Amino acid sequence: MNRKTKGQPCIPVSLPAIDGKDFDSTHLQGRPFMLSFFRFATCPFCNLRLNMLVRRFGELPPPFTIVAIFDAPLAHLQRHAKKHRAPFPILADKDNIYYRAYGIEHSLGGMLKGMITRMPTLIKGLASGYIPLPLRGSLLTMPADFLIDAEGIIQTAYYGRDEGDHLPFEDIRRFAAEESGQ
């Protein structure tokens, strides 16, 4: 397992984005950002989280940004993620290259725990139209979030304990403010 920890340099990411361009994280050099690993493109938990990040993105001071990665083929991700109109890149890692590089976990227990303990969130996602079909990617992928400073060093490595567990937004906002000097 290649779990990343605070103080380690981030691994540069180069993947196709839903806008049809190739994204390379080396272009973010000198900017703090959050690297957020999601599950599959139709995951209700992931789509609710992505929706919240898009809605609250304006609360994060520049130059901070977010990079979202999904365990999905590009065409499938484009069909399901473009509707969010994210002001940040959304990337497809269908071969799990960066999932492995960052030690993203797969867990049957985490999937079942999320379905049971986060049932109200799951129902909200389904009611919002985030139906987990068709499935392209692994049901067992767990989410993870990494806060990376302007020098490219991981300051927070948050591995979700279940399918709906992400770094709290308040932690993201606090890090973004500190990194931008606010």
Backbone hydrogen bonds, N-H to C=O, Kabsch-Sander energy under -0.5 kcal/mol:
donor,donor_aa,acceptor,acceptor_aa,energy
4,K,102,Y,-0.8
7,G,154,I,-3.4
8,Q,5,T,-1.9
10,C,152,G,-3.2
15,L,23,F,-1.5
17,A,21,K,-3.1
18,I,90,I,-2.2
20,G,17,A,-2.0
23,F,15,L,-3.4
25,S,13,V,-3.1
27,H,24,D,-1.9
28,L,25,S,-2.2
29,Q,26,T,-1.4
30,G,150,A,-1.5
31,R,28,L,-2.7
33,F,148,I,-2.3
34,M,65,T,-1.9
35,L,33,F,-0.5
35,L,146,F,-2.6
36,S,34,M,-0.7
36,S,67,V,-3.1
37,F,35,L,-0.5
37,F,144,A,-3.4
38,F,36,S,-0.6
38,F,69,I,-3.4
41,A,136,R,-0.6
43,C,40,F,-1.8
47,N,43,C,-2.4
48,L,44,P,-2.1
49,R,45,F,-2.3
50,L,46,C,-2.9
51,N,47,N,-2.4
52,M,48,L,-2.2
53,L,49,R,-2.6
54,V,50,L,-2.3
55,R,51,N,-2.5
56,R,52,M,-2.3
57,F,53,L,-0.6
57,F,54,V,-0.8
59,E,56,R,-2.1
60,L,57,F,-2.0
64,F,61,P,-1.5
65,T,32,P,-1.1
67,V,34,M,-2.9
68,A,89,P,-2.6
69,I,36,S,-2.9
70,F,91,L,-2.5
71,D,39,R,-2.3
72,A,70,F,-1.7
77,L,73,P,-2.5
78,Q,74,L,-2.9
79,R,75,A,-1.8
80,H,76,H,-1.4
81,A,77,L,-2.7
82,K,78,Q,-1.4
84,H,81,A,-1.7
85,R,82,K,-1.8
91,L,68,A,-3.4
92,A,16,P,-2.3
93,D,70,F,-2.6
93,D,91,L,-0.5
96,N,93,D,-1.8
100,R,96,N,-2.1
101,A,97,I,-1.9
102,Y,98,Y,-2.0
103,G,100,R,-1.2
104,I,99,Y,-3.1
107,S,140,L,-2.7
111,M,107,S,-1.8
112,L,108,L,-2.6
113,K,109,G,-2.8
114,G,110,G,-2.1
115,M,111,M,-2.1
116,I,112,L,-2.0
117,T,113,K,-3.2
118,R,114,G,-1.7
119,M,116,I,-1.0
122,L,118,R,-2.6
123,I,119,M,-2.8
124,K,120,P,-2.2
125,G,121,T,-2.5
126,L,122,L,-2.4
127,A,123,I,-2.9
128,S,124,K,-1.5
129,G,126,L,-1.6
130,Y,125,G,-2.5
131,I,129,G,-1.6
133,L,131,I,-1.9
136,R,134,P,-0.6
141,T,138,S,-0.8
142,M,105,E,-2.7
144,A,37,F,-1.7
145,D,158,Y,-2.7
146,F,35,L,-2.2
147,L,156,T,-1.9
148,I,33,F,-3.1
148,I,146,F,-0.6
149,D,153,I,-2.5
152,G,149,D,-2.2
154,I,8,Q,-3.2
155,Q,147,L,-3.5
156,T,147,L,-1.4
158,Y,145,D,-3.2
158,Y,156,T,-0.5
159,Y,157,A,-0.6
160,G,143,P,-2.5
160,G,158,Y,-0.6
163,E,110,G,-1.4
165,D,162,D,-1.7
166,H,164,G,-0.7
171,D,168,P,-0.8
172,I,168,P,-1.4
173,R,169,F,-2.9
174,R,170,E,-2.4
175,F,171,D,-2.2
176,A,172,I,-2.6
177,A,173,R,-2.4
178,E,174,R,-2.5
179,E,175,F,-2.7
180,S,176,A,-1.5
181,G,178,E,-1.0
182,Q,177,A,-3.0
